[in-house]
Amino acid sequence: MHAHVFQHVPYEGLGSIADWLATRDARISWTRWFDSGAASPESFGGTDLLVVLGGPMSANDVLPWLAAERDAIRRAIDSGTAVLGICLGAQQIARVLGARVFVGADPEIGWWPLRAAPGASGPFADLFFSPIDAFHWHGETFEIPEGAEHLAASDACAVQAFSFGNRVLGLQFHLETISQSVADLVAHSDDHLKPGRFIQSAGEMLADPARFAAANRIMARVLERLAKKQQ
């Protein structure tokens, strides 16, 4: 298996996805957009999975590399590569598919439950059929792209996940998060931790290790489903 990763900042990495890829002896290549001279692959032939990670910037920011990344995501989708977008990555996919990205009603930071969207269907819907405790760190959200399936919602954000066909999945939330991921986010973005209806303290976010393990198990099922669909 060959996975390519689009990374936006050094402190938002693969988390538990790295462990899943290791169990499959996957080869991992990277485009680290924060490095000067970073460039995406010209072609995704031979790439089984593209993972587009999160980041603190907006998909609406006028940054040349954001536009270049969207062009690459479009090439990956058109080539039949399985594509997983997380947080900013999901927002980038939404824009590629013609949907709007915008500031949500409330920032959502910490562990907040997800529920299946009304009428959720499609090849990934069963993965979100019951309440899931997921980690969030976002202030923006997106519309469901035309032709995509709405999969999940939360009290703070009506649109949390969508699938497009059986090889593209956008997740506003982080199932890959490990405790170090949260510690890194707090260290680099603690200015986001202001009082709010859906904002937890660093202590609350790190208090229960079982949350991470449970979310990581769901992430593994998501990846298995994507891998199965692209075989």
N, C-alpha and C positions, 0 to 999 in steps of 0.2 A: 504494500500500500504506500502511496505517495500523498502526503498532505502538504499543502502550502498554506502559510499563515500570513495574514496582513495584520501587523502590529502597529499601533498608533502612538503609544508612549511606553517607555521601558518598564513602568510599574504595573501595567495590565498585561498579564501573560496568559498562558494556556490553563493554568490551574490543574484541575483533575483531568482535563483533556490530554495533557502530556502523559499521564499514567495509562490512559486508555490506548493511546497511540503506541506506547512502549509495549503493551501486551500483544500488539499486532505486528511488532517489529517494523513499524512504519518508518519510512524516510521522511524527514521534515525539512522543508525549505522555507525561507522567510523573506518577506519584504517588510523592512522596518522603516516606515515612512518618516520617522523622526531622524533618521540618518541622512546626511546630505548625499545626494546622488542615488538615493534608493529608487529602484525601478521595479515594476511588476513584470511578470512573465509576458512575453509577446503572445504565447500560445499556452493553453492549458491541456494540450494533448499529453496523456500519460499522468495527469494529475487526477487523483481519485476524489480528493476532498479539499475544498477551500474553506478555511476558517477566518472570518473577519471579526476581529476582537473589538472591545470597547475603547473608549477614550473620552477625555474631558471636553473636546471640541464639539461643535454642532455640525451636523451634516449640511447645514445651510451656510456655514462659514465659507468665505471666498478664499480658499487655499488651493493652489494648483494641484497639489497631490490628492486632495479629496476628489476632484474631478477625474484625475487619472485613475484613482482607485475605482470609481464608479464605472469607468470605461472597462477596466479589467474585470469587474464583477459581471458586467454584461457579457463579456467574452466567455467567462467561465460558465454562466447560465446557458448561453447559446451552444456551448460545446458539450453540454450534458454532464458537466462536472457537478458533483454534489456540493452545495454551498450552505454553510451555516454562518449566520450573522448574529452577533451578540451585542446588545445595547446599541452603541454607535454603528456597529456592523449591521444590525437589523435595520436601522434607520437608513443606512446607505443602500441596502437592498431595496427598501421601500421606495426610495427616490429613483433608483434604476428602473423600477417597475411602474413609475409614473405617479406614485402617491406622494402626498404632502407630509412633510415633517414640521412640527410646530411645538411651541412651549405648552406643556401640560398645565392643568389647573393647580396641581400641587407637586412639588418635588417628592420623590419616593426614594428613601434611603434606609436600608436595613432589611430585616426579615419581615415580609408581609405575604399573606396567603394569596395564592392564585386559585381561580376556579375556571372550569371549562366555560367557554363562550356559549351563549344560547345557540343551539343548533349546530355546534361544532361538528365538523365532519372532515373527511379526507384521510390520507394515509398516516397522519401523525396524531389525530384527534384523541385516540385512546390513551396516549401518554399523559394527557392532561384532564382525565375524566373525573378526578376527585380533587379536593383541596390540597394544594402543594405549598409547602413553606419554601419560598424562594428568596434569594438575595437580590436587592435592587439598589441601583445608584444612578438615578437619572432625573432630569428635569424636563426633558422633551419626550414627545411621543410621535406617532405617525398614523396616517389613515391606512386602512386595508387596501392594498393594491387591487386593481381590477383583475378578476380571475383568480384571486388568492382566497384561501380559506382562513377565517378568523378562528383562532384556537383557544385563546385564554384572555382573562380579564382579572382585574383586582379592584378593590374599593377606590384606590387612588387613580387608576388608569384603566379605561375601558378596553384599550387595545394593547395587549401584552405579547401576543405571538400570532404568527401567520405562517402558512405553508403555501408554496406556489408550485403546483405539480407535485411530484414525489421526490424531487431532488433539491428543493430550496426551502430553507426554514429560517425565519427571523424570530429571535427571542429578545424581548426588551430587557429581560431579567438575566441573572447569572446563576446557572446551575453548576458551573465549573468552579465556583469560588471555594478556595481553601482559606484557612485562618490567616495565612501569610498574605493572601490577596487583600483581605480586609485591612490588615495592619498597614500594607503599602498604600492603599487608597486613603486611609485616615492620615498617614504621614504626609501625603502630597496634596490632599484636598480637604483638610479639616475645616477650611473656611465654609464648606458646604453644610457643616453640621450646626445649623441654626435651628432654633425652635420651630417646629412645624408639625402639622397633623400626622404626617407620615415620615418623620425623620427620627431615627433612633440614635442614641449615644454610642460611642465606640464600645463602651463596656457592654451595652445591651447586644450589640452586633457580635461580639466575641464570646458571649457568656456560655453558649451551649454548643459544644463540639459535635453533638449528634446531628444538629441541623446541617452542618457541612457534609457529613457522611451521607445523610438521606438525599440531599440535593445532588451530590456527586453520583449516586446510584441512578437517579433519573437521567442525569447527563449521559451516563454510559448507555442507557436504553435509547436515548435520542440518537447517539452516534451509531449504535448498532443498527437502528432503523435506517439512517442515512446510508450507511455502508451497504446494507442489504439492498436498498433501492438502486444503488448505482452499480451493483454487480451485473 
